[in-house]
Amino acid sequence: MINNNRLTRPYALKGLTFWGQWVIASSIIVTLLFSLAYYHTDNVAFYYRACAVLTLLASLPAYSLCQVYAKQDSYLSGLTRLLAGWLLTLSVLTVIGFLCKADELFSRQVIVQWALLGYAAQALTYLPLQWFSRRYHRHLQRQHRTLIVGTGELAIGLANTLGQLDQCPLVGLVSAGQPLPRHIALPPVLGPLQALRQLIKAHDIRRLYITLPLSEAANIEALYLDVLDANVDVVWVPDLNSLTLLNHSVRVVNGLPAIYLNESPLTSQPTAALSKSLLDKAVALLAIIVLAPVLMVIALAIKLTSAGPVLFKQARHGWNGKIIQVWKFRSMRMHDDTHVVQASRHDSRITPVGRFIRRTSLDELPQLFNVLQGHMALVGPRPHAVAHNDFYADKILAYMARHRIKPGITGLAQINGCRGETETLDKMQKRVEIDLDYINNWSLWLDLKILCKTPFTLLSKDIY
């Protein structure tokens, strides 16, 4: 039988790293708060103790959402995530204090010093802890001398990946009768599959990767049973390169290993998805309030310069393919739109006001109301007209898979230059590839980076 504990071990180690560093950081900020309160007020009042409890309760989800202690981060990225988590925690405390009318109880000097020194103390602790964690992890990994069963493209790709990670030392490959790729530098092939047990013993192997294709499932089972008592970690790397994966993951379902090939991030990460929705609606509402004068001026300019409604509403595909009405400021003269044609650079249908608001992307602002309705997000794949989707659906692989997440006002494709008219199939293919890459790597942190980069792309030459 399969040892399911080994399947869940990476998740356990990841959780242990987070909890360990979070406990240390929490101890530091609580101790600092009490010390500052005692230094400035000669006692630690009840409301400071209550603040410490609320800080612990708020920092746990905040740090988790910001992925503060992600092991793969560089030190600079890690400190940035730490700052984001700490600011989010302070924001939650500020809102609670405002709602409870408790802000007057606290010494502003204590709170300001705590906010600044709290981050500085966490940062100074984070650096050595992260260094020690990485060093200890590499030390453990280097004890796992590794063999790869197989000599196909998947085996070569895995060997290159292990080499780049510089963790598990790869001893070599074991031939399983597959043809050797030509013109590719191969790791040493130590012998045939029949000599596997001798190779494990001779080279003190502690981890074995199996990269045989799915067509050899019976051989994989026999191979696993043969090395079950050889005291090695056996890792099966299924060859899924021929499939278009979407937000894929490996989990354990009631003790059974399960490979999720295609899943929406909104269902695989419900808590983070709820946070994304709340963030989207809060920012959209704030933006509508702040930009209300701009919205009214644009609406008045459109009404005075051309006949027709101020808003243009078009049916487009939303989350999971559901038809939604996307709002934009009308930028074209009224015309017969039974045959949808993408706007081009010198499109005669565009009005003078429309050309300006399209060039500055101000025509997209009404979509903030779509965000409040829950039909769109601030960040996501840009929604295309239904007619365009019908045209491209059977011409581009996995085209409609981009609708497994809510469409956005901006997106990863847009900040990477894939905007404007897609007059060739290659341009649309590139946009879809980036959209799927966004879905596969979606996180709140990625959304924040895209939102920060979007203003710098608004003067792109591809906007018209």
Residue pairs with C-beta under 8 A, 6 or more apart in sequence:
2 257
4 252
4 255
4 256
4 257
6 233
7 250
7 252
7 257
8 252
14 71
17 69
17 71
17 133
18 63
18 64
18 68
18 69
21 68
21 69
21 126
21 129
21 130
21 133
22 59
22 60
22 63
22 68
22 69
24 125
24 129
25 59
25 63
25 122
25 125
25 126
26 55
26 56
26 59
28 118
28 121
28 122
28 125
29 55
29 59
29 114
29 118
29 121
29 122
30 52
30 55
30 56
32 114
32 117
32 118
32 121
33 48
33 51
33 52
33 55
33 110
33 114
33 118
34 44
34 48
34 49
34 52
36 110
36 113
36 114
36 117
37 43
37 44
37 45
37 48
37 107
37 110
38 44
40 107
40 109
40 110
41 107
41 110
45 105
47 102
47 105
47 106
48 106
48 110
51 93
51 106
54 92
54 93
54 96
55 89
55 93
58 89
58 92
58 93
59 85
59 86
59 89
61 271
62 85
62 86
62 88
62 89
62 92
63 69
63 85
63 89
65 85
65 88
65 272
65 275
65 444
66 81
66 82
66 84
66 85
66 88
66 444
66 445
67 73
67 81
67 443
67 445
68 78
68 81
68 82
68 84
68 85
69 78
69 130
70 78
70 81
71 133
71 134
71 137
73 81
75 127
75 130
78 126
78 130
79 123
79 126
79 127
81 445
82 119
82 122
82 123
82 126
83 119
84 445
84 448
86 118
86 119
86 122
90 115
94 103
96 102
97 103
97 106
137 167
138 166
138 167
141 167
141 168
142 167
142 168
142 169
143 206
144 168
144 169
144 206
144 207
144 233
145 168
145 169
145 171
145 203
145 204
145 205
145 206
145 207
146 162
146 168
146 169
146 170
146 171
146 205
146 206
146 207
146 208
146 209
147 170
147 171
147 172
147 173
147 174
147 190
147 196
147 199
147 200
147 203
147 205
147 207
147 208
147 209
148 155
148 158
148 159
148 170
148 172
148 173
148 174
148 187
148 208
148 209
148 211
149 155
149 173
149 174
149 176
149 193
149 196
149 208
149 209
149 210
149 211
149 212
149 223
150 173
150 174
150 176
150 178
150 210
150 211
150 212
151 173
151 175
151 176
151 178
151 179
151 180
151 181
151 186
151 189
152 178
152 181
152 211
152 213
152 239
153 181
153 241
154 211
154 213
154 237
154 239
154 241
155 173
155 178
155 209
155 211
156 181
156 184
156 186
158 209
158 211
158 237
159 170
159 173
159 187
162 168
162 170
163 170
168 207
170 187
171 188
171 190
171 203
171 205
172 187
172 188
172 189
172 190
172 203
173 186
173 187
173 188
173 189
173 190
174 189
174 190
174 191
174 192
174 193
174 195
174 196
174 199
175 189
175 191
175 192
175 193
176 192
176 193
176 212
176 216
176 219
177 193
180 186
180 189
190 199
190 203
191 198
191 199
193 223
196 223
196 226
196 227
197 226
197 227
197 230
199 205
200 208
200 227
200 230
200 232
201 230
205 232
206 231
206 232
206 233
207 232
207 233
207 235
208 227
208 232
208 233
208 234
208 235
209 235
209 236
209 237
210 220
210 223
210 224
210 234
210 235
210 236
210 237
211 237
211 239
212 219
212 220
212 223
212 239
213 239
214 238
214 239
220 236
224 234
224 236
227 234
228 234
238 259
240 248
240 259
240 261
243 261
244 397
244 398
244 401
244 436
245 261
245 262
245 440
246 261
246 262
246 263
246 398
246 401
246 404
246 436
246 439
246 440
247 260
247 262
247 263
247 264
247 265
247 268
247 404
247 439
247 440
247 442
248 259
248 260
248 261
248 262
248 263
248 440
249 259
249 260
249 263
249 268
250 257
250 258
250 259
250 260
251 257
251 258
251 260
252 258
260 268
262 401
262 404
263 404
264 319
264 320
264 404
264 405
264 439
265 272
265 273
265 404
265 405
265 439
265 442
266 273
266 319
266 404
266 405
266 406
267 273
272 443
272 444
275 444
276 377
276 444
276 447
277 374
277 377
279 378
279 444
279 447
280 371
280 377
280 378
281 371
281 372
281 374
283 378
284 368
284 369
284 371
284 372
284 378
285 372
287 368
288 295
288 368
288 369
288 372
291 365
291 368
294 362
294 365
295 365
295 366
298 329
298 353
298 357
298 362
298 365
299 310
299 329
301 353
302 310
302 329
302 330
302 351
302 353
302 354
303 310
305 351
305 352
305 353
306 330
306 333
306 334
306 351
306 353
306 354
307 333
307 334
308 330
308 333
308 334
309 330
310 329
310 330
311 327
311 328
311 329
311 330
311 366
312 327
312 328
312 329
312 330
312 331
312 332
313 325
313 326
313 327
313 328
314 325
314 326
314 328
314 385
315 323
315 324
315 325
315 326
315 385
315 386
316 323
316 324
316 325
316 326
316 383
316 384
316 385
316 386
316 389
316 407
317 323
317 324
317 383
317 384
317 386
317 389
317 400
317 403
317 407
318 324
318 375
318 376
318 383
318 403
318 406
318 407
319 375
319 403
319 404
319 405
319 406
319 407
320 403
320 404
321 400
321 403
323 386
324 370
324 375
324 376
324 383
324 407
325 370
325 375
326 367
326 370
326 375
326 376
326 383
326 407
327 366
327 367
327 369
327 370
328 363
328 364
328 366
328 367
329 354
329 357
329 362
329 363
329 365
329 366
330 354
331 350
331 351
331 353
331 354
331 355
331 357
331 358
331 363
332 343
332 347
332 349
332 350
332 351
332 354
333 349
333 350
333 351
335 349
339 387
340 385
340 387
340 388
342 388
342 421
342 422
342 423
343 349
343 350
343 358
343 421
343 464
344 421
344 423
344 464
345 421
345 464
347 464
350 358
350 464
354 363
355 464
356 362
357 363
358 463
358 464
359 463
359 464
360 458
360 463
361 458
361 463
364 409
367 376
367 409
368 409
370 376
371 377
371 378
371 409
375 406
376 383
376 406
376 407
376 408
376 409
377 405
377 406
377 407
377 408
377 409
378 408
378 409
378 410
378 447
378 451
379 408
379 409
379 410
379 411
379 412
379 446
379 447
379 450
379 451
380 405
380 406
380 407
380 408
380 411
380 438
381 402
381 403
381 405
381 407
381 408
381 411
381 413
381 435
381 438
381 439
382 407
382 408
382 410
382 411
382 413
382 414
382 419
383 407
384 392
389 399
389 400
392 399
392 425
392 428
392 432
393 399
393 400
395 425
396 425
396 428
396 429
396 432
398 432
398 436
399 432
401 436
401 439
402 432
402 435
402 436
402 439
404 439
405 438
405 439
405 442
410 450
410 451
410 454
411 434
411 435
411 438
411 450
412 434
412 435
412 437
412 438
412 446
412 450
413 419
413 430
413 431
413 434
413 435
413 438
414 454
414 457
415 450
415 453
415 454
415 457
416 434
417 457
417 460
417 462
418 427
418 430
418 431
418 434
419 457
419 460
419 462
419 463
420 460
420 462
420 463
420 464
421 464
422 428
422 431
438 446
